[in-house]
Amino acid sequence: MAPTSRRRSRKAETMKVDDASPPIGPGPVQSSNSSSSEATPPNSSSSPADPPPPSPSSRRSLRPRQPRRNPPIPELDTSDSNPEDNFLPPRSRSKPSRRRPSPAPNPLQNKDSLFNLMKSPSIDTQAVASEWIDRYKTDRSSATAELLEFFLSSAGSSLTITPEMLVDFNDITKEMILEACQDNPKVFPLTTKTSTWKTFTSNFLEFLRVLFLQCQNSIIYDGFLLESITQPLTFFSCVPLGHLRYTSTLILLKLTTILEEIDTNVRSIIEKNRRQLHSEMKRPPPERSLGRIEALDLTRTELQENRDVLSASILNISSNLFSPRCKDNLLGIRLISIEELAKLLDKKPIKYIGHLKHIGYGLSDVIPEVRLRCAKVLQSVYQSEDLKFKLGDFNDKFKHRFAIMGRDRYKSVGVEAVKLMKIIYQNHKEILSNDDYELIYDLVYNKHRELAQVAGEFVKAVCSDDDSSPQDGDSSNDSVMGGLVAFFAESERPHHAVYLVDALIDDNEFMQDWGCMTNLLLHGDLDDATIVNLVKIMVASVQQSATGESPYGRARQKPLTMGEQRETSARKEKLTEHFIQNLPRLLGSFNNEPEVATHLLMIPQYFYLDMYVKSHEERRLTDLLDEIRIIIDKTSDSCTLREASKTLEWLCSERHPKSSQCKTETDNILSRIIKDYEIAMDDYQSVIAGEPTPHDDETTNVVETLKKIGIFSQCHDLNLETSVFESILEVIDSCREPASDLEEGFRHAAWAVFQSIVWWKYRLSSGEALGDREEEEVRRLRDVTVKFVQDMKFFLVTENNISPGIRADAFRIICDLLIPVCEGLFDVPNPLRHEVIYEPDEDLGNTLNDFLQEYVFVQDDSDSIDFCRRRNLLMAFCKLIICKVFKMKMAVGVFKHYDAFYNDYGDIIKMCLMTAKEINLHSWALTIGECLASLYEEARNGEGDGVDPEDMLKIITLAKKFAMALGINTTRIQEEIAAIHFKGIDFVVKVPAGEIENTQVPPKIGYLEVLVEFSGKLLKEKKGAVLKVLDTKLLAGVEARGIEWQPLIKYRTSLNARKGGRRDSRVREGEGSAGRGGQRRKTPRKPPLDVTRVKGPRARAPGDEAEAEESAQSVSRYINERLRRADENERNEENRRNEGAGSAAGGSIAEPMDVDDPLAESGSDQLEE
């Protein structure tokens, strides 16, 4: 007996010691003699309780059988047959194959095999594992072969594994397995996403774990099972076959994880044994049991040997597995390798830290799923206390990737990367550089909301740890808020406070601590820049809390639920309650700072106005209105005045219970503004009357009061008196002079008149009774509108030497005014008001178009502000086209720049282009035709020599874009497309008088190359109509072939071509297709018949070789006869063509086929060809 077996027997005789974790499930309890029984040969006798070993006849032979000719059909006798024979598939009755026979697919057909058992949803994996362990104790070679066969069947193999293959795992065995896996699988079980195979995969992994955990007591240490399994699987994990490599890698990875779990159990038992031995040795010598001490020592030695076996097996698997498989070309293998390595790093980080480099390499993988998984693995690695001081080499090699991954193209990867950076900051702050911080800081303003939120959490962590922010006596929110304000100031994005707040407000309550913010503003020692930034953050927080909406460009993935809406309503009540009491104090403290006051005046627009009555805070409303009045009197800032006007409009709304009080105060404010203007204007006129040049104070007062009138008229109906209105019109007239003193007030005066006209029309449309003054009011409104439009038109003319700023303001005002005044008041019962107030003429449209060409469509490198202003001007003009103020032909000046200014105004022009197409398709088609013609006319040389090639290319490119705008399905718009061609042909034919005669080449013939781009949109009938018109109007060019006529030839070719631009090469004159009656076949041509691939009739499937050979000969004779007939028909047809009789019916006539013809259905179409 071996020393190990002797020690085990001796241990069992002395005492019973706790083994490793007990077996799982109802399997048999393994005794101490299990190891000795496992060492016996398979043919040794077994106990009566054990099942008898399977006989050799119970398993089919794994060697391939030779096919027999004409095998006799045996009679079915179920009494003497083996039950396994019932699962044999029936023999195929097809003709013998020339391929060499393959092994019988036994594993996939046996219903009792492990492969088929795993498909059942209700399988008991513990019972199946226990049964396999019983078979292993009886015959370990056969059981191991069955297990390996199950593994290979999961990879798609149908090969049966014999014990001899395990003993001699040579190159022949490997080749047989590879060939079986390569030929068979059409469905790969472990990656197929159907319900059956999902169940199989789940049971497969569960069975693998349960089986080896039940073997952890003794079987796993016998040196046979692990070696017999891991040696083939290690080889198969490197083969080129993806499904086999995936299965082998998955099993080895799971096996490594299971062995580590077993090793942990063994280590805990060793520790328990050590404590027992130490306790026994501490006893006094009389009470000490030498037998127990010896048994414990033997147990410890045996357990240590078992652990050494496990360590050797784990090292053998991991050393040959992780390095190549983490870089495998299959995505699935890389993912499962990283997943299992993550589990091992979590359980035993020190042991597997050497494999951490594979996770680092995965950060640069081309597949985002791999990068995402690696980032998640590293999060747990950097949170581990065991690896805190052992990541130096890894950090030096891969830390530069961490921050860069935050800008990954796939935002989910960036989110996990920023989470990783936060964990590194909390645990390994020393490895981060300032550049890494900057990369994460910028992500707070990213349009992806989830990425911005995790970046906001990183910023919060940095602000919380900033030692310079907190001061003595400050609360935690005060310190964090101070750090956040400092971060916002350093980011140099003054207009992006809403994005910073949106990134933090969901998960951080301090963003809604308005009491803290108010306390810092009122009592904090802050500089001016810090106050402005803090107010921006506070107002953005109020806006986000009251509406629950994300800022522009950063939309939520899902709309607000009912619960979130209730939370938003509660937050709105909370902020209203707070700022009702504190906002007047804030406005009083910062009424001399326009930027701060501008943002503070936005807060009342998010109030619940009912709270003034519910909380009995009416006096707070009076304080608020007083502070707004003081700010309006003191400031002349446009933004501050605009926000004050909006706030007063909100407070005067009908939903406010105290709206009457607010309207009274608002009327007082507006009256004071108008009175200030009258006083300032009187002073200015009195100064002009006495002195030729007024003082700056008088001019400034007029401009500031005009500014207030123009701004407040946007939200409130000032209802200006006639004298005031006429005074403002005089200010506009005074700006006609080149060096006017009131040039700065032109914009405000023009906007005041514009808003007055709009409010005037609104009062008429409201149906207010005017009595006898009704006709006079309508006439006066029409006269004022006509005069005002003419004044604005004067400022647009280039010859008047008006400054560009005034011209741009006049253009914008005209475009905005024409939309409301060009609509009739048809909703009013009085027919007098139905008349249109103003009808623009074509001259006004040309003036506006000239301004666009001069100011908007220019190639210069102006600053971004001027560029944005030009875009706004272009949008204002496009609205006139869309709203039908001007005819569509006015859009020619805009559409012709679609390609040249595509990067600057492409979105605006495309919107106008497609909307105009929906309004009137026929007019739209004529407009784009006129647009192309005008561009061609502009590009022509002065002498009429043609167009420069570069300019011609630009025109053709624009024509292609217009053709794409027509869409794909042009069946219903053929008339409009034909109109483009007819208009283009007329443009080519029309020759200016005295330039050239019509009998010569038209000077604009090159324009036909532009029309070629629209030929593909015409159907065959319309092409013929266009071609007929072309030949009628260009009769001289029908037979011309000179180089000067090449555009016409190209255009005619495009009209003659089929859809797709080319003719069918198979259609020739005097020759028909192979169909009956000389008609062209509509079905595509089939390849010529291959005699060697024609199969015999299925109804006559022969039972022996002679019958099969006879059938093949009959088919061959039939085919030869049909080919001979086809050649005969072809010769007869050729003779008829040569004689000139029936050239139109040149198709060959197929012979009628017999009903009993064996190829009447399968090969008739091929033989006709």
C-alpha positions, 0 to 999 in steps of 0.5 A: 500500500502506498504511504498516502493510502496507509496514512488515510486508513490510519486516520480513519481508525483513530478518529473522525475529523471534519472533512472539507465542506460536505457533498452537495445534494443527495449524493452518497457520502464519501468515506475514508476508503473512497480514495483506495476504491478510486485507486483500484482498476475498473474491473475490480469487484465492487460492493453490492450496493454499488451499481454494476459496471456497464457491459461493453455491449451497452455502449455503441462502438465509437469507430466508424462503420463501413457502409454495407451495400443493400443491407437487409432490413431487420425486423423490430424486436423490442424484447431482446434489443438494447434500450439504447438501440431504440434511439438510433436514427433510421437509415437514409435511403438516399443513394450512397455518398462518395464521402468517407463515413463519419462517426455515429452522432451518438452523444446528440441522439442519446436521450439519457446523455448529459447533453440532452439532460441539460436541456430540461428546465427542471433538471436536478443538477445535484442528483445528476452530479451524484450519479456521475460520481458513482459511475466515476468510482466504478469506472473512472476512465469511462466516466471521465470520457463521458464528461469530456464527451459532454463538454465537446458536445456543448461545442457542437461535436457529435463524436463519441469519446472512448477511454482509449482516447483519454489514455492516448491523447495523440494527434490522431485523436485531436484531428478527429475531434477537430473534424467532428466539431468543424463539420457538424455545428449549425447551432452553437448551444452556449451562445444561441439566444433561444429559450432552450439553449439559454436553459442549457447554458444555465444548467451547464454552468450550474452542473459544472460547479455542483459536480466539482464541489461534490468532488472536493473531498477526495476525487479531485485530488486523485491526479486523474480527473483534473489531468484528463480534463484540463489537458484536452481543454487546454489544447482546444482553447488554442485551436482556430475553431471559435466555438470549440475555443470558446467552450474550452475557455469557458470551462477552464475559467469556471473550473479555475474559479471553482478550484479557488473556492475549494482551495479557500475551503481547504485553507479554512479547514487547515486553519481549524485543524491548526487551532485544534492541534494548538488546543490539544498541545496546550493541555497538561500532559496527563490529559493530552491524547497522543492519538488525537495529536497524531491524527490531527497532524496526519490530517494537516499533512494530507490537507496541505498535500491536497492544497498543493495539488489544487495550487498546481492545477490552478497555476497550470490552468491560469498560466496557459489561459489568461494571457492568450485568451484576454487578447483573443480575436473573439469578443465573447472569449475576451469578455468571459476571460475578463469576467472570470479574472475579475472574480479571481481578483476580487477573491484573491487579489494578491495571487492574481495581481500579475494578471492585472495587466490584461485588464489594462490592455483591455482599456484600449480594446476596439470593442466598447463592451470590453473597455466598459467591463475593464473599467468596472473591474478596475473600480473594484481593484482600486477599492481593495485595501489589499492592493493599495500599495501594490499598484505602482507598476500598473499605475505607471503603465496605464494611468494615462488611459483612465482620464482619456477614457472619459471622452470615449465615443461610447458614453457608457464607457466614459461614465464608468471611466469617470466613476473609476477616476472618482474612486482613484481620487478617493483612494490613490489621489497621489497618482492624478495630475492636473491634466487628469483633473482638467479632462474630468472637469470639462465633462461636467458641461457635456451634453450627455446627462449621465456622463455630466452627472458622474463628472459632477460627483467627481467635482463635488468630491474635489470641492469637499476635500478642498482645504482652502474653502471651509472656514471656522464656523462654516457649515458643510454646505457652505464649504462645498458651495464655496468650492463649487463657486470657485470651480465655476469661476475657474472653468471660464464658462459664465453662461453654462451655470445651468449645465453645472447645476443640472449635473449636480441637482439630482443627487445633491441636496446642497444644490437646493439649500437656498438658505445657505446661498442667501446667507452667503450673499447677505452675510458672506465676505465675497468679492464681486465676481464670486457674488455674480457666480453664486447668483448664477448658480442659485438662479439656475438651481431655482429654474431646475427645481421649479420646472424639472426640465434639463437645459437645452441640448441635455434632454432627459432620457425619460419624461417626468413621472407622476411622482417626479412631478409631485416632487417638482411641485413640492420643491417649487412651493419650498423655493417660493416660500423661501424667496417671498421673504428673502428676495426683496432683501437681496434686490435691495442689497444688489440694486446697484449691480446690474448683472446680479439684479438681472439674475435675481429678477428672474426668480419671481417668474418661477413662483407659485403666486398663490403663496402670497395669499396662502402664507399671508405675505401680501406686504412682501409683494409690495416690497418686491414691487417697490424694489423692482421700481427702484431698479428700473429707475436706477439702471439703464442696462438692457438685460436688467430692464428686460427681466424686470419687464418679464417679471412684471408681466408674470405678476400681472397675469390673471392667475395671480390673486393680487394681479390688480395690485400688480397691474396698478403698480405696473401702470404707474411704472410705465407712466413714469417711463413715458413721462421721463421720455417726454421730459428728456425729449423737451430738454433735447429739443430746447438745447437744439433750438439754442445750440447747434450741437446738444450736450451729451447728457441730453442725448443720453437721457433721450436714448435711455428713455427710448430704450426703456420704452422699446423694451417695456413695449415688448411685454406691455401695451403702452398705448402711446399718445399721438404726440409721443408716437409722432415724437418717436417717428421724428427720432427715426427720421433724424437718423437719415442724416449720416452723423445723427446724434440719436443714432444709438436710439434708432433701434429702440425707437424703431422697436417701440414703433414696431411693438406699438403697431403690433399692439394696435392691431391686437386691440383691433383684433380683440373686437373692442368696440370703437364706435365712430372711431373704428374706420378712422383707427383702421385707416390711421393704422394702415397709414402709419404702417405704410410710412414706417415700412417706407422709412425702414426701406430707406435705411436698407438702400446702399446709396443712402450711406447708412451705417451697417448696424442701422441697416441690420436693425431695419432689415430685422424690423421689416421682416418681423413686421410684415408677418403680422400686418400682412394678415387680415383680421378675419376673426372679427365680425366687422368686415371693415377690419377684414382688410389687409393692413399692408401688402408688400410689393416686389420692389421691397422684396428685391431690396431685402434680397439685395441686403442679404446678398451684401451683408449675409452671403459674404465670405469673411472671418467675422467674429462669432457674434456677427455670424450669429446675427447674420444667421438670425437675419437669414432666418427672418427672411426665410420666415417671409417665404414660409409664411407666404408674404412674398412669392416663392421666386423671391427665394432664388437669392437664398436657394442659390447659396445652398451649396456654397454656404452649406457649412454656415447656413445649410440647416436654415436654407434646407429647412426653408427649401423643404417647407416651401416644397410642401407649400406649393410643389409646382412653384418650388420646382420652377424656383429651383430651375430659375435658381440654377439658371441665374447661377449659370447666367452669372457664371457666363463669361462676358464674351459668351464663351461659356462657363468656367469649369469650376463654376460649372462643377459648383452648379452641377453639385447644387443641381444634385442636391436639388434632385435629392430634395425631390425624393426617391419616389417621384411617380406623383411629381412627374409634371413638376420635374418635367417643368424643370426640364421645359424651363431649362430648355427654354432658357437654353433656346432663348438667345439675347437679340444681336448675340447669335442666330438660332441656326447656330449653337446656342450660347447657353447650351452648356446648361443642358449638362445641369438638366442631366441631373434631373433626367433620372427622376423622369419616367419613360413616358415623360422622358419621351415628351421632354425629348420631343420638345427638345428636338422641336426647339433644337432641330439643328442639333439633332444630327450634329456631332461636333464638340460644341454639341456635346452637352446636347448629346449628353442630355439626349443620352440621359433622356434615352437611357433606362432608369438607372442610366444605361441600356440593357446590353442584352436587347439588340435589334433583330434578336429576341429573348428565349421565350415563346412567340418572340416576346422578351422574357421577364424573368432573369436569365438562369445559368446554363444547365450543369449535367453533372448536378441534375438529380434523378426523380425522387420517386424512383430512389434506387435501392441498389447500385445497379438501379441507381446507375440505370436511373442516371443513364436514363437522365443523361439520355434525356438531357442529350435529347433535349440539348439536341432539340434545342440545337435543332431549333436554333439552326432552324431559327437562324435559317429563317432569319437569313431568309428574312422571314419573320425576323421580328419573331426570332425566339426559339419555340420550346417543344411540349414536354411529356406528362411523365417526363421525370424532369418536367418540373425540376429542370424545364426552366434550365433546359429552355435556357 
